[in-house]
Every structure is written in C-alpha cells, then in structure tokens.
Amino acid sequence: MIVAPLLLAVLSTLALLVWSSRHLMIRKERREGFILTPEHAGPPATPPRLSVVVAAKDEAANIETCVRTMLAQDYPDFELIVCDDRSTDGTGDIVERLAAEDPRVRLLRITHLPEGWFGKNNAMQNGIAQASGEWICMIDADCRQTSPRTLATAMQYALDTQADLLSVLPQLEMKGFWENLVQPICGGVLIIWFHPDKVNNPQKPNAYANGAFILTSRATYEAIGTHAAVKDKLNEDMHLAALTKRKGLTLRVVRSQGLYLVRMYTSLEQIIRGWSRIFLGTFGTLKRLTATFAVLVIMGLVPWLSAAGGLSLAAAGASPWWWAAGVAGLAAVAAQVSVIARYYRISNGHGAFALLYPVSCTIALIAVTRSLLALRRGARVTWRNTSYTSTPQQ
C-alpha cells in the first residue's frame, strides 16, 4: 500500500512550500510593514471633537485602568462615555466615582437588553447616540493605554490615509503559560485570512477590524447603519468593517506598538471559549470554518504525523514510501518551527514555544470545533453571562 505514505508525503510537501513562503512574508512585513507608534505625528492642527465610547459588562477588574489611562491622553478635545451594560460587580459605581473626578467622563447605565440585540451592540448603540463628537472611538474595557498619544496619533493617521473607519490593532499582554502558547497562534489564524495588505486594498473584499480600537467618523457610522445594522451579530467589529467596504468607504487596519495593551484571556478555559466565539463571529459559515479546520490540520499536525509515523514505519521495514513521507514531514516540521518561532517573537511571545506548536494547534482546533457545533440550528452562545441564539452567516 503506497496510498497512505504518498498522501502524507504530498501533504507534507505542500505544507513545506507554504511554511517556506511564510518566511518571505515575514521578511517583507519587517522590511515594509508600517507600525503606528507614539512617535507618529498628531494631533491634527484642527482636531475634531472626539467621543470615546466603551461598553463594560462586569469589568470591575479592568474599568478603572481603562478609564484612567484614556483620560491621560494628550488629545485636546474628547469625552469618554462608559456604558455600564447590566453589570452586577460594581462596574458602574467605579465609573460614577471617576466621573465625579473628571467632567470628561460620562456614565450611561444600561438596564435592559432589547429583544434581538446582543449586549455590547446595544450598549454601543446607546452610548454613541449620546456622544457629541464628530468622530467616534470605540474601545474595549480591557484596554490599557501605555502612551498618552494613542488618540492623537490614531486621529492623525486616519486623516492622513483618508480612512473612514480605522482599526488600530492591539499589542497582546500575555502573562500565563497558556496565554503565551495559544494566543499568538489563534491570532495568526485571523492574520492569514485577513492580512492587512488585503484589508487595506479597496479592490479586495477582505474586511477586518478589532473592536479593541475602532475610530470612525460619525458620517461613516451613520452611513453603514450604526450598530442597528449588526445588532444580532457576534464580532460586530468584523461586520462593521465589512459594511464599510460594501458602502465603498475606506477601511484601514494598522499594527501598533507602544500605544496600548489588551490582555484577552487568563486561563485555558477562557481562551478556548473566547476564541470559539471569535472564530464563530469572524468566519460564521460551515464552509469557512471547515476550511479553517482543514488548514490547521494540514499545516499544523500532518507534518508531525508524517515525520514521526513515516520514519518509524520505514525504520521498522515497512514500504520504502514511508521514507518519503518521513523525510517530507521532517522538512515541513523544520520549516514550520522556524516560522512559528519568528512569529512568536514578533508577537512579543517566546520563540521556544514553537516546539509546542502541535499543542497550540490542537487547542485552536478545539476552539474551531466548538464554533462548528454552534452552527447547529437553535444552538446557543453564552458570553458575559448572557445567552444568545447563534445566527449563521450566509
């Protein structure tokens, strides 16, 4: 039988070629890729009024840091609206205390979730309706600004590039073992599908935004239908980005360094649950989730299986074709580990974790599998203690 070793050899060779091309991609990105930093120009000579809006549900552990670091911004004309979305942990009380200290802070208490709305979308809709800014900046409650120039540089960059909607990508803060191991890999899945070069190209349909920081003009926000257009969508940021492109408006994403940090999840359980929600909201269809699953298996696990199985069986006297599978698998593993090590370092992680890539890949596959199961008719998705009916994309 040569079918099994031949198939493994072919798939491993394919993986080898793809992983090798990733070295070229990383090299190009390091040489030509733009990163927004505190040294960028800004604020504009005539800064437009800016409203920063954040939805917070049970964020007592994060909200004070989020608010205080935002209030430290050097942007000359902005307000900060915090939408306390039915919190039960004192989030609103913390914001109320901060609002008494600084008149730029406004607290909006959300006590009711209307039928057909997801919590964050409803909170943002209400908060932005109260905003006075010509531009709207949407951030997450777990964001920590590490520079006082985030708003100034982002606004200047948006105006320089004539962006109607700009998403400034965060730097991930990773402290625990599982965060360092898995977070960059799951984030890398999104980068492959939504590379900034494609997202920033108006001729391509690829659309992506990260809700940790979205800056948009009020005119754009209203043109795409506000949050009412995405009221029942997970990952509303992705859908707002897609609507921006469909309307023929300018969408841009930009990597950042030294501006702000986000610590997404702190445990393995949170990582799996959180990324399954992200994958579901981002890909949303059986076709795209299945393709993501297949890519992770072929690119991530097949080379290791081919190397270990092929060389072992060949050494045991099985068909010589197993040597081909083993050698191809070993070459693909070497290419994979070298690329992932570089990627971990770019992501502020540890390159040594590349040797555990099969583990992180398996965890990502578990998250994708949970997303696939959520496509079942009547399936429920629970997030922030609220359960929603899954609505697959078309």
Number of C-alpha atoms within 10 A of each C-alpha: 8 10 9 13 22 16 13 26 27 15 21 32 21 17 25 23 14 15 22 17 14 19 18 12 12 16 12 11 13 12 9 9 13 11 15 19 18 19 10 15 16 19 20 16 7 7 16 17 15 25 25 24 27 29 26 27 24 19 22 19 13 17 25 19 16 19 24 15 17 25 18 14 17 16 22 15 12 23 21 23 25 28 29 26 24 18 20 12 13 15 23 26 14 16 23 17 13 18 18 11 10 12 10 15 22 21 19 19 18 20 11 11 16 10 8 12 17 21 26 26 24 23 29 25 18 18 26 23 10 14 19 14 18 14 23 25 27 24 22 20 25 22 26 23 24 17 19 18 25 27 26 20 22 28 25 18 22 22 13 11 12 14 21 22 26 28 26 26 23 23 18 20 20 22 12 12 12 17 22 20 24 24 24 21 22 23 14 17 16 16 12 10 16 16 16 19 15 17 24 22 15 17 10 11 13 19 27 27 27 20 21 21 23 25 26 21 20 21 13 19 20 12 13 20 13 20 24 14 15 21 20 21 25 26 22 22 25 21 20 26 26 19 21 21 26 14 11 11 18 21 28 29 24 20 15 19 16 17 23 25 21 18 17 17 21 14 13 15 10 13 21 22 19 16 24 25 22 20 26 30 22 22 22 24 19 18 11 16 20 16 13 19 18 13 15 19 16 16 21 24 19 21 33 23 19 29 25 16 19 29 21 15 18 17 13 9 9 14 15 15 19 26 23 23 30 27 20 24 31 23 18 30 27 16 21 25 20 19 20 24 19 17 21 21 15 14 20 14 22 15 19 16 19 23 16 13 22 18 16 22 20 16 21 26 22 17 23 26 17 18 27 22 14 21 21 13 11 11 13 16 20 12 14 11 10 11 13 19 16 22 21 18 13 6
